Amino acid sequence: MATEIGLFEAMYSQRALRRLKPDAVSDKLVHQLIEAATQAPSGGNRQPWAFVVIRSPATKAKLGGWYLDAWNKTYGALSDEQRAQFRGSMARVYASAEYLAQHFGEVPVLILVCLRDAPPPGGFLAASHYGSVFPAVQNLLLAARGLGLGATLTTLHKLHDAEVKELVGLPEQVETIELIPVGYPVGKYGPTNRVPVDEVMHLERWDAAKA
């Protein structure tokens, strides 16, 4: 059982954990993740989110194949020279992302975060709908940290979006947003390495020196 931690400890130590153990994650813990996600704020209290919890080995295998194909066509297509330029944390991030791509179908639980009644792309309405889903995603990630689970944001499934929707039976008006792998982590939580606040905080007007 995870030891309860404070909110700020969770925020400051949360990180993308892509190396996950094959150990089963209970239905109770998954329910807690989704419940935490649904407590997020949303524009007009619209609550436009929906979540498809995927455990079936056959379904995960198909998603894993599409994810690996998308990886190979994007980040996996980098030349040896480009990869050699990665240093320090970037090299570790790339290695862990590549590991996830190769083992995506073996993750205990995949959570497909969806947007119901998705409007056409562009404009205020789309921004409002999509923006209302992201707080739920962050709640889910923080809950995973609090429960001793590992998780990370992924969107590579979008390269096979039509196939993914058909596989899980999504209605036409439902859009996929994130596909989040969840499991017990092999690695450790933070502290994380982030850009200092003074480099990204602008007072009153945009400071060109920080651009």
Secondary structure, DSSP 8 states (H G I E B T S, - for coil): ------HHHHHHH------B------HHHHHHHHHHHHTS--GGG---EEEEEE--HHHHHHHHHHHHHHHHHTGGG--HHHHHT--HHHHHHHHHHHHHHHHGGGSSEEEEEEETT---SSHHHHHHHHHHHHHHHHHHHHHHHHTT-EE----GGGGGHHHHHHHHT--TT-EEEEEEEEE-BSS---------HHHH--SSS--GGG-
